[in-house]
Amino acid sequence: MKYGMNLLLWGGEINDEMLPTLESLKAAGYDGVELPLFNLDLDYSAWGKRLDDLGLERTAVTVRNLEDNPISTDAAVRSKGIELSKKTLDCCAAAGVQTLCGPYHSALGHFSGAGPTKDEWAWGVESMRAVAEHAGEVGVTLGVEALNRFECYFLNAHADAARFAREVDHPACGIMYDTFHSNIEEKDIEGTLAEIKDKLVHIHISENDRSTPGAGNVNWEKNWRGIGNIDYDGWLVIEAFGLALPELAAATRIWRRMFDDELQLATEGLKFMKSKVAEYCG
């Protein structure tokens, strides 16, 4: 098992001001960090070297928007989404990122007023297959993320994400599991984890209010038991949100501070994960 912390708690892109935080995360016992990959013009090769020097491995997260929606009715828009995801993967490869997770299957926060159509599903599979082919070429694994019904309409249940990845049918395309979205969408947490285990490559540990894991109302017993039952041994990454990035705060509906201190959240969250892994995944 590897333990990571998503840097979105501190901002929308990695920067020099985060260096003390990165050092503190390493000192706390983290194996790696999850990089926000929204600005594709940074020198990710240089950041990869700096993170190597700190002894921190990398995963990453990105999204797609309406203007580059991979399931758009407009083929040019779909093509733009594919190209941006490929460029993101190039940045991942430069930074030494192992897994690119996130809801880059469709436009974040966009709603059609209905569920996904057969055409949208086919376009999504076609777009993701092209992205997966590039991911395989650059040595990065895709962790496609289902979001709850209030954040997207294309993939809400984790089983749907797994079915989507199976139809993409490429070894570089897997899915991720998120305890926050699961808390909203899944009736049978242990059953869901068992059902998706063939495509599961990444897990986000996230509390129901997006703050310190273990301090809220997520059914952690069922989550940890389910993780242990399938012998998962990949990344466990805390995803928590604050007010550091106004655009993200608006997208995630974070209007108030949910914790006392970012590093305290990270430290307590790591202790929580390690204690539960020892209890359920030994």
DRENGU-814325 format. One record per residue (C-alpha): residue in three letters; x, y, z. Coordinates in pm, whole numbers, plus 50000, padded with zeros to 5 digits. Example, Ala and Ser with C-alpha at 12.3 -4.5 7.8 and 13.67 -1.06 7.14 Angstrom:
ALA512304955050780/SER513674989450714/
//
This chain:
MET500005000050000/LYS501215035049919/TYR499965066650089/GLY499495099749907/MET498125134649962/ASN496335154749695/LEU497905189349666/LEU494595205549569/LEU494185212949939/TRP496895239449891/GLY496235251849537/GLY495525244849173/GLU499105238949060/ILE502405229049213/ASN504665258749287/ASP507685269349491/GLU505505280949780/MET504505244549833/LEU508065232749898/PRO507825235150280/THR504525216250261/LEU506065189250044/GLU508915185250292/SER506415182950578/LEU504355156650397/LYS507455135550342/ALA508465139650706/ALA504955129150815/GLY505385095950633/TYR503705100750296/ASP505005080550002/GLY503865105649743/VAL501675134549637/GLU498895138949382/LEU499645167449143/PRO496885190149006/LEU497415189748629/PHE495395219048501/ASN498225242148392/LEU500005222348122/ASP502725248548068/LEU504785241948381/ASP508175224948366/TYR507005191148491/SER510325174448417/ALA512005198148662/TRP509295191748918/GLY509745154548876/LYS513415158148964/ARG512645179949266/LEU510105155049394/ASP512575126849337/ASP515045145849552/LEU512385148549824/GLY511635111349798/LEU508015116949695/GLU506385096049423/ARG503605110549209/THR500055105249093/ALA498015132748928/VAL494485145348872/THR492875164448587/VAL489415172948446/ARG487735181348118/ASN485425210848063/LEU482565219747831/GLU484835234047562/ASP486805201347547/ASN484065176947641/PRO484945141347522/ILE481245132347487/SER480155163847302/THR477885161146999/ASP480535181946819/ALA483375160246687/ALA485795189746699/VAL485105194647069/ARG485635157447135/SER488895158946941/LYS490055188347152/GLY489305168547467/ILE491365139147343/GLU494305161347252/LEU494275179347588/SER494155146247774/LYS497095134047565/LYS499025165947644/THR498225160548011/LEU499635125547985/ASP502825139747833/CYS503125162248139/CYS502555131648359/ALA505345112848185/ALA507695142548224/ALA506945144648597/GLY507195107348658/VAL503505103848740/GLN502295068048775/THR498505072448755/LEU496335100248611/CYS492985100548787/GLY489915122548762/PRO486645127248573/TYR488185134748235/HIS485555112648069/SER483165142248033/ALA482715178948118/LEU482835185848491/GLY479705202948624/HIS477825202148292/PHE474335187048280/SER472105178747984/GLY468975174248194/ALA468995136548138/GLY471235106448176/PRO473885097147919/THR472625087547575/LYS473865057747372/ASP475715081947145/GLU477395099247439/TRP478455065847581/ALA479895054847244/TRP481695088247200/GLY483065085547554/VAL484425050547495/GLU485915060747161/SER487545091847310/MET488935073247611/ARG490335045347397/ALA492375070947204/VAL493595085747533/ALA494375050947671/GLU496455042547365/HIS498575073347432/ALA498745065347803/GLY500145031347717/GLU502745047047491/VAL504005070947763/GLY503745046148049/VAL500955061848256/THR497885043848391/LEU494435059948364/GLY492225059948672/VAL488835071348540/GLU486665086048816/ALA482905083348864/LEU481395114249027/ASN478175117449222/ARG475015128849043/PHE475415164949162/GLU478765169148982/CYS478205150648653/TYR475675128848473/PHE477865105848265/LEU479435082148521/ASN477915082348870/ALA478145046649001/HIS481505029549028/ALA480104998948851/ASP479295021048552/ALA482885033648552/ALA484144997848554/ARG481814988648265/PHE483065019148079/ALA486715008548128/ARG485914973348017/GLU484414986847694/VAL487435009247640/ASP489294976147658/HIS492864988447690/PRO495374977247953/ALA496255013348036/CYS492635021948125/GLY491485014948479/ILE489215032648725/MET489455047849069/TYR487205045049374/ASP486315075249587/THR484795072049935/PHE483085106249908/HIS481185097549591/SER480545062349717/ASN478955076850029/ILE476355093549806/GLU475835067949530/GLU476555032649651/LYS474055010849840/ASP476464981549884/ILE480014994149941/GLU481654960249990/GLY479794945649693/THR480784975049476/LEU484474971249558/ALA484284934149478/GLU482514941649148/ILE485064967249027/LYS488274950949152/ASP489344939548804/LYS489604975848691/LEU490514992949018/VAL493885010949007/HIS493525039649256/ILE491555049749566/HIS490685084049706/ILE490105085250080/SER487715114350127/GLU485345123250411/ASN481685131950360/ASP482445169150415/ARG485775167550229/SER487775173850546/THR489785150950776/PRO489225113850693/GLY487765095550990/ALA486205126551144/GLY482885125350959/ASN480055102250857/VAL481475080050580/ASN480885043350664/TRP484565035950708/GLU484085000950844/LYS482434989350521/ASN484965007750307/TRP488014993750480/ARG486554958950501/GLY485764960450129/ILE489274972550047/GLY490754944550255/ASN488464918150106/ILE489774924449754/ASP493434925449864/TYR493914960249718/ASP497514971749759/GLY497815003249545/TRP497635040349621/LEU495445054249898/VAL495325091949842/ILE493585116950067/GLU491445141149870/ALA490335170450083/PHE489255204949974/GLY489475239350127/LEU489265275150003/ALA492765277949852/LEU491485276649494/PRO488285297149440/GLU487395279649111/LEU487695245549276/ALA485825256949586/ALA482965267349358/ALA483045234149168/THR483135213149487/ARG480645235449674/ILE483035243349958/TRP481835275650117/ARG483355272950464/ARG486535259950623/MET486035223850734/PHE489245219050936/ASP491725237451157/ASP494965233550959/GLU495935217150630/LEU498995198850762/GLN497055187451068/LEU494435172750833/ALA497155155250634/THR498905141750943/GLU495755129451115/GLY494455115150787/LEU497645095350733/LYS497475080851084/PHE493845071451019/MET494665053750692/LYS497595034650836/SER495635023451142/LYS492745010750927/VAL495044993150683/ALA496664975450978/GLU493224965751109/TYR491514954950787/CYS494204948350526/GLY496814928350713/
//
